[in-house]
Amino acid sequence: DPQRTAFLLRKQWTLYSVTPLYRFSNARLRDYARLLSAFIAAEKQKGLAVEIGVELDIKVAVSSLPDLKGSDQDQAAILVQLSSRSPASPKNSEEKLIWSGWFCCVSGDDLSENVPEDFTCLPLFLANGAESYTSIVGSWFQKTFDCCFRRLAISPLHLSWMAAMWTGCKVDKTACAMELVFSVPHLPQPLDISYAIHPEDAKALWDTVQKTPGEITQEEVDVFMDCLYSHFHRHFKIHLSATKLVKVSTAIASAHCDGIIKFLQSQYLTGVLMLLTELAISQIQ
């Protein structure tokens, strides 16, 4: 449902992998919101939270996003939202959303089949907001459900796959250019090279490379990237193969090697989440 998932688009999400949650229950989401709210209040008393100079009344909401599933075996996604209203604000004023995070598992059947019944598999966690809130929420989940959070980085190899896969997706003709950002190693000062390709040109190149529609091989991804490298070298005499691919931006999504993702098209949301779920599971295993 595009309306229910629209708020996930065009925000910068930080990626984490999460081990299975012990004795998590979808029937207790309201209880979890109440307990997490109390935990945040306790952390504020210690002076660990978050907004400087303003005492905020934090409200916690925990809800289910049943649409974000890849198969019937997947658990429904779980959304955690923190909102606040300053004591100085009028009582009828709207609360301001200050942090969001969500757990999901899209086509994570391999992991779900291999864990005991008491465990819930939601291996991918995405957070938007201050890192201090992410730390507090993550700490509560780890203590309550005996799980472990780890930042999820994206390797240059997986970024090149994303570039090829997302280039092959159909979007409207006003789509933005595909942009690849490369970091040049072994320099005293950081240097990035940005390489933008018109979306129709990138799609035409991919169509000549891909042999079987709907299937992608490592060889095809390598050929696609090599063609882009050759074109760049022809014009600028720079070997991009000697650099590190750190970011991919397309009309579908953008991804950074540090584990930052931005979703841009609702119709491809579950497809991107399927790939990210696979990466999160590989890190857990």
N, C-alpha and C positions, 0 to 999 in steps of 0.2 A: 504494500500500500504506500504509494509515493507520499501521501499526506502525513502518514505516521512516521516516516523516516526522513522527511525533508530537513528536520533540524540537524541531522547527521552530516548534511552536505556543506561544503565550503567552510568547514572549520578545520583547524589544525589539530590532529589527534596524535598523541604519543603512544607508541605500541609497547605492550608488555606480554610476556608469556606467563601463564599461571598453571601450576600443578592442580590436579583434581581437588575439589572442595569436599571435605569430610562432613557428612550429615547436613548438607545444605538442603533446604526444603522450599519449594516455590509457594507453599501454602503459608509460609511465615514471613512474607516480605514486609508486612506492616510492623511486625515485631522487630525485624532487622533494622528498619528505619528508626524505630524508637531507641534501640540499643546503640546504634551508630551515632545518633544525635547526642546521647548521654556521653559517649566516648569522646566525641569532639569537644563537648563542653568541659570535660575533665582535662583534656589536653590544653584547652584555652586557659584553664586555671593555672597550669604549669608555665604559661607564657610561651608555649610552643607554636600556637597558631597565630595568625596569618595576616590579618589586615592591621597595618601599623596605625596607631593613633585613634582607632575607632572600635568601640565595642559592638560587635555584630551579633544579632540573634540569628543563629544558623538553623534552618529547617532542612530536614533530610527526607527525601522521597525515594523509595525503592519500588520499581515496577517491572513488569514483564513486557518484552517486545517479541511476541510470538511469530511475527512475520519474518524475522531474520534467522531463517533456518534453511539448510541445504537439503535435508532429508528428514524423514519421520523419526529417525533415531536421534537426531540432534536435540539438545536441550534448548528451550526458548532463551533468547538473549535476556539479560538482566541489566536494567538501566538504574544508575544511582545518580541523583541530582541533589546538589546543595544550593539553597537559595537563602537570601538574607534580607533583612530590613533593619535599617539603623534605628535605634531608639528615638532619634530626633525626627524620624519620618512620621507622617500622619498614620493612624491605625488602619485606615482604609486604603493606604497606598499599596501598589503592587510590590510583591517581593521580587528581588533581582536575582536571576540565576547567576551564580558565581563559579560553579564547577560542575562538570558532568563526567561520568565514566560509565563504561558498559562492558559487560562480559558477553562473549558469544562463541559459538561453535558452529561453523558452516561446513557441512560435509566432513565432520570429524569422526566418521564411523570407526576408523581403525583404532583410535584411542578409546572411544566409548565401549567397544566390545571387550577390551582387555583390562577393565578396572572392576573392582568389587561393587556390589549394589549400593553400599553406603556412600559411594563417591559420585560427585556430579562433575562432568567434564565440560568446562567452559574455558578452554586453553588460551583464548585471545582476550586481552583487556586493552581498552583504548580510553585515554584520558584527555580532557580538554580543560585547562585552567591552571591555577597556581600549583607548582610542584609541592608546596607545603601541604595542600589539601590532598593531593595524590598520595603523599607519604602517610598522612593520618588515616585515610580511608584504607589504603593498602595494609597498614599495620593492623587495623581492626579485623579485616578479612583474614589476614594470616593467623592472628591469635584465635579467632572464632572458628575457623574452618581448617586449621592445620595445613594451609597451603603456602606456596612460595611464589613471589612475584620476581620476574627478571626483565630488565629492559630488553626489547627485541630489536636488534640491528638488522639491516637489510644489506646483503653482500652485493658487490658489483655484478656478480653472476645473476642474482635474482633481479636486480634492477634492469639488466639487459633483457631478461625474459619479460618483465613488465613492459618495457618499451616495445618489444615485438608484439606481445599479446594485445596491448591497448591500441597500437597502431592499426591492427586488423579489425577493430570494432567499428561498426557503422554509427556515425553521428551526423548531425546536420551540417550543412556546408559552411556555416559560420564558425565552425570549430577553430579553436586556437592552434597555433603552431605546436609541434612537438619540440620540446627543449631538453637537451641533454647537458648536464653540467659535469665537468671533469676537474679533478684536483691534480695539480702538478706536484709530484713529490720532490723531496730533497732540495728545497729552496729556502733561503733565509727568511723570506716573507711568504705567507700563503698566496697562492695564485690559482684562480679558477678560470676555466675556459667554458664559455657558454656557446652551445651549438644548436641553433634553431632550424627546424626543417618544416616546410609547408606541409600541412596534414595530408593534402591530396598527393603530394610527391612521396611522402613516407608510405602512404597506403599503396600507391602504385608499385613502389619498390618491394614492399612486403608481398604483394600479390604475385610478383615474379619469382619470389623466393619460396613461398609456401607451396608445397606439392600436394598436400591433402587437406582441403578445407575442413576446419573443425579440429584438426590435430596439429600439434607443434612439436618439433624435435629440437634437440640441442644443436644439431648441425644447421638447421634453418635459422635459428637465432644467431649462431656464429657468422653465417654468411651475411645475414642482414646487417649486423654490426660492422663486419669487415667492409661491406660496401659503403656504409656511412663514413668509416675511417678513411677509406681510399679517396672518396670525394673530398673530404676535408683536407687531406694531405695534398691533393692536386692543386687546391687553391691557396693553401697557407703554408705548405711544407712543414707541417707539424704532425708527428706521429701520436695520435690519440691512444694508440695501444700501449704507449709507455706511461700513460696517466691512469688515474683511478676514477671510474664512473661513480659519482656521489649523489646525483639527483636525476630523476626522470619526471617530466611534466607532459601530460597529454590532455586531451579533452575528457578522458575518462576519469583520471585521477593524477595526483602527483605524489611521489614518494622520495624520501631522503634516506641515505644510508644510516643516519643516526636513529632510524625508527620513527620517522614522522610521516604521516599520511594525510592526504586531503582528498575526499571523495567529491566528484563533480557531477556525476550522472547517476540518478537513482536507479535506472534500469540495469546498470552494471554493478550495483552495490554488492549483491550477494556473490557475484563472480570474483570481485576483488577480495572480499572477505574470505572466500574459499581458499585463495592463494595464501592470504595472511594466516589463516587457521593452520594450514599445512606447515608454514614456517614456524609458528608457535609450537606445534606438536613436535617438530623435529628438534627444537631446542630443549623441550622437556625430556624427550627420550635420549 
